[in-house]
Amino acid sequence: MAQRPDQRADQGRLASAQVTFEIDDQPGAQARCQQFPETLSGSLVGQVINGGNIGAMHDQDSTVDYTALREEIRAAGRKLGFVAVGVARADPGPAASRLRAWLAEGCHGEMDYMARHAELRAQPQQLHPGTLTVISAALDYLPHDQPAPPADVAAISRYAQGRDYHKVVRGRLQKLADAIAGVVGPFGYRVFSDSAPVMEVEFARQAGLGWRGKHTLLLSKQGSWRFLGEIYTDLPLPPDDPVEEHCGTCSACLAACPTGAIVAPYRVDARRCISYLTIELAGAIPEELRPLLGNRIYGCDDCQLCCPWNRFAQLGDGEFAPRHGLDSASLVALFAWTEEEFEQRLAGNPIRRIGHERWLRNIAVALGNGPPTAAARAALQSHAGHPSALVREHVTWAQRRLGFDS
């Protein structure tokens, strides 16, 4: 039986590809994945068992060259498809205070889970006792070139057009952790990818994977179309050096935001962000913001599309290629999906977490922003008597906006 949206509410927050403020959908130990097919050569100084291969273990008398181990972890991560791997101290520093101030001003909107778990975010040792360092990794996801869709075609954020990234990234991180354990023996760790209260962007910045752009996402000279993941570990790995930021005087992302959600450089008011409005917000979308959503029914990429650094972005992993025509589907066709079709077609896709009700709410707004065609009229009328008051309210708004209420 399909879960209700409220049952899924804490199973994955998807405000953007690099959203960090989520509740783990599998608290406690992470599921084990199949063993990593490659090996670390072994960074052990002192007695080495089996020549330092994948079966090598160290005991309390062994001395580990953690600098060499860090480099081998980086190389192993690249074999798994990660485009960047780095290490940071398990201390978010001043970013924790900025988070608290942002929450105090209410910029998180109705994302109450962010406030509830703020201290877990600020203090990694509370989330996973014994954590000393954070291994941060990035995976490209940019699909093929996509022109801006016409007004009657759904605009879905690129990260959500293919397979659910949570499982892909966490699975590869688990393989990386397995490989590390094969060298150093059992060690304390926990893997994450947008699945727990972790300050992902800050740790990635500290680990040298990029800098925080003015849109607040991680940005590098290879762009920002990247998923992030972390391993909290008790290994005393030496941290990498952060890189310099290269936004300069550019303010393209601030100007491009359709709703003015980037209220200042490095500051987003989630209450105006289209990703928040179409994904996180459970109730009615504020009426004054609805026309600004255009045909965006799940997320928004505008602040990334305009970024000059994304001209150098590489195509992403094939696992994230668009499925079910989500890169070119008409609003009318998607609006016709029953709840069963929604659940079946979006199995293994992050969109499924918002539930059918929000899906229809979002498409109704998009139809109201589109051309007043006969197909749009019929589609909206077909849901005018929907059991959900939320859906009916947005359908009525769309009909009125298109002049179909007379």
N, C-alpha and C positions, 0 to 999 in steps of 0.2 A: 504494500500500500504506500502511496506517495506521502512523503512527509509534508506537513504544513510549513509555510514560510517561517512561522515563529519557532518551529522545532529545529529549523536549520539555521537560525539567526546567528548562533555562535560557532558555526562550522566553517566559516571562511568569509572574511570581509574583503571586498574586492573593489575598493574605491579606485584603484589604479594598478598598473602592473607592478609597482614597487610599494604598494601599501604594506605597512609594517605593523599595523595595530589590529591584530586579530586574536581570536581565542583558539587555542589548540583543539583541533577536532579529534585528537587522539592523545589525551593527557597521559602522562607517565611515559613508560618505555615506548620507543618507536618500533614499528613493525620491522622485522628483519627482511632484507631483500636477498636475492641471489648473490653469491660471492663475486667480488670484483675479479674480472678475468685477468687483469694485469697484476704486476707485483711491484712493490717498492723494493729497491735493492737492499735496503737496510742501513740505517744510519746509527749504528751502534759502535761505541768506542769501548774497548775492553774485551771481555770474552764474548765472542759471537758464535751463536749456535747455527749449524747447518750453513755456514758460509754467508750468513746475513741475508738469506732469501726470505720468501714470504712466510716461512715457518719459524723464523727467528723470534726469540722471546728474550726479554731482559729481566733480570731479577734485581733485588735491592742493591746488589753490589755492582751492577752494570752502570756505566756512564753513557748517557745518550748525547750525541752531538745534535742539539735541537736546531741549530742553524742549518745544518745539512738536512735534517729531517724536514724542516720547513720547505726547503727547495724541492725535495722529493715529493712532498705533498702537493706542491704547486704543479709539478710535472705530471703527477698521477691525475690531478684534477683536469688538466688539459686533455689527457687521454680519454677522460669521461665526457668530454665535450664542453667543459666550462671554458669560457674565453678569458677569464681572469680569476685568480685565486690569491688571497692575501691574508695576513694575520693582524689582528688588533688586540690590544689589551681589553679585558672585560670591564671597561669603565667608559661610559658615554661622556663623562666630563660635563662641560657647560651645557651640552645638548639636553641633559636631563632637566636643568632649571628652565630652559626655554620651553620644553614640553609642558612643564607644570604651569608656566605662565600662560601658554596657549590654551590649556584646558581651563584655567581659571577665568579666562575671557569668554568661554563658551563657544570657541571656534570649532569645536568638534561636533556641534549640533546634537543630534539624538544618539550619537555613538557612545552610549554610556559605558560600554565595555572598556573604552580607552581610559576613562577616569578611574574605573574600578581597578584596573591593573597597571596604573601608572607607576607604582613603585616596583612592580616586577620588571617593568621596562627599564626603569632607571637603575636597578640593582640586579644585574644578571645572576648573582650568587643566590638571590632569593628564588629565582625561577629554576636554576639548576645548581644546587650546592656544590662547592668546590671548583666552580668555573674560574679559570685563570686567564684564558685567552679565547678569542673568537676567530675561527677560520671562516672567512667570507668568500663566497664564490658567485660568479655571474654567468648567466647563460643567455645568449642572443635569442630573440624570438621574432624579429621582423619578418613578416611574410613577403610575398612578391609585391611589386609595385601596385598600388591600388588608387585609381583616380577617385576624386570626391564623388560620392554617389548622388544621383539626382534626388529631388525632394520626395519622390514616391518610393525610394529604396532605403532600407534600414541602414543606418550608420552604427556599427558595432565596433567597440574598441578592439584594436588588432590583437591584443593579448588574449581576448576571450573568444576568438573565432575558431580556435582549435582545441587540442586536448588540454585538460585541466593541468596547469603548470605545477600545482602543489605536489601532486603525486610524482611527476617527472623529476622535479628538482630534488625533492626529499629522497627519492629512490637513488639518485646518483650520489647524493651526499652520504647516504648509508653505505653505498659501495666504497666510497672514499674512506669512511670511518673503518670499514672492515679491513681495508688495505693497511691503514695505520696500525690497527690492532695486530695485524700479521707481523709487523715489525717490532713494535714496542710491547706487545702483550696487552692484556686487558687494561683499559684506561677509562676514566669517566668522561662521558660525552652525551650530547643530545643534539639531534639535527632538527632544523627548522627551515621552512620556506613560507613566509607570509602566513604562518599557522600558529603563532603564539605572540605574546607581548614582547617583541624584540625590536630594538632600534636599528633596523636593518640598514637604512641609508647611512646613519652615522657610523656604524661599524665598518661598512664598506668604504666609506670615506677615509676613516682612520687606517684601514688596511691597504690603502693606495689604489683602490679600484676605480677611483674617480673623485669628483668633487660634487658638492650639493649645488645643483643649478638654482636659478632664481625661481623656477617653478617648484622647487623643493625635492625633485627627483634626483637620483644619482645621474651624473653626466660625466662622460669621458670624451676623449678625442675620437672615439668610435661611436659616439652618440649615447642615447638613453634607452634604446629598445632592448632592455635586458631585465630578466628575472634575477632576483637575489635570493641567496640561501646561506645558512650559517650552520656551523658546528660549534656549540659551546663545549669546551674541553678543559680538563684539568692539567693538560700538558703545558709546561712553561716555555712555549715557543716564543722566540724573539719577534716583536712586532715589526711590521713593515712601516716604511715612511709614507705619510700622506703625500698626494701630488698637489701641485699648485692649481688653483682654480683659474679657468680661462673663459669666464663669461664677459669680463671686461665691462664695457658700457652698454652692451647689448641688452635690450629690454623687449625683444620680440615676443617672448611668451606672455608677458604682462599685457601687451597690446592685443594678442590673439585670443585670450580667454573670452569666450562668448558671454559669460555672465559676470566678468570682473571679479572672479574668485581669488585671483592672485592680487591681493590688496596692496602688497608692497613686495619688493624683492625678498625672496626667501620666506614669504609668509602667505599662506593660503587660508581663507575662511571657508571651511568645508561646507558650511550652510549654503553657499552659492555655487559650489562646484558641481558640475553636471554628473560626475562620477558618483558623488554622494547622493544627489537627487534621484538618480536612476537605479542605484544599487543599495545604498545604505538606508535611505529614508523609507520607513515602512508606511507612512500615511500619505496624505495628499501632497502633491508637488505645489509649492506656492504659486498662485495663479499669475503673479506678475513675472515669474521666471519661466513659465511654460513656453511663451513664444520664442525665448532665447535657446531652447533646446533643439529647435529645428527638427531634423529627422534622427537625432541621436537617441537610441533606445536602450543602450547599455554602455555606460562609460563615455569618455571623451578623450581624443588624442591631440586636440588642437595645439596645446602647449608644447608638444613634441614635434608635431608636423612642421611647425614654423622654425624650429631650432636649427641654426646653421650647422651645428656639429653633427646633426643627423644626416647630413649629406654624405657622411663618411661611414654610416652604419652598414654593417654586413647583414646579409640575409640570415635568418635564424635557423634553428634546428627544425628538421622536417616534421618532428612530432607536433609542432605547433601550427602546421599548415591549416588553412581554413577547412572546416567540415560543413556538410549539409548546406552548402551555398550561403553561409552566413556572411560572406563578403559581398554578396550581390542579391540578396533576397528582397522581394518587394514587401512593403509594410502590410499590404492587404493579405498576402499569402501567410505571413507570420501571425497576423491577427486572427486568422482562421484556425490556428492550431488549437485542438482541444487540450485539456490538462494532461490527458494520457499521451497525446502526441508530444507535448512539451517535455514531459518526463522522459519519454523514450528517445526522442531525437537529440536531447541535450544531455543524455547520460554520459558521464566522463567529461563534461564541459563545465567551466565555472559559472556560466549563466544560470544553470539549473538551481543554484542556491537561492536565487531571489524568489523563486516560486512563480506559478502561473498568474496569480493575481497582479503582482507588480509588473510582470511582463506585459499583460494587457493594459495596465495603467500607462506604462511608458509608450506603448505603440499608439494608444488612443491620442496622446498628446502629439506624437509625431504626425499622425494622420491629420490632426487639426492644424498643423503647421504646413501641410502639403497642399497640393492642388485639389480643388473641389470637383473631383471626378465622380462619375456615376459609381465606379467601383468603391471609392472611398465612402460615398453615401451609404451604399448597401452594407459595407463592412461595419460601419459605425451603427447602423440601424440593427444589425444582427446581434449586437451586444447591448442595445439600449435597455433590455430587461435583464441584464446579467445579475446573478444572485448577490454579487459583491457590490456594496454601496460605493466602495472606493472606485471600482471600475465604472460603474454607472455615472458617477460624478464627473470623471474625466471624459467619458464618452459624450455626455451632455455638453461639456465645455467645448469639445472639438466640433460637435454639430453646430453649436451656436457660432463658433468662430468661422466656420465655412458657410454659414447661412443656410444650414440644413434644418433649422428649427422652425422655419416659417411654413 
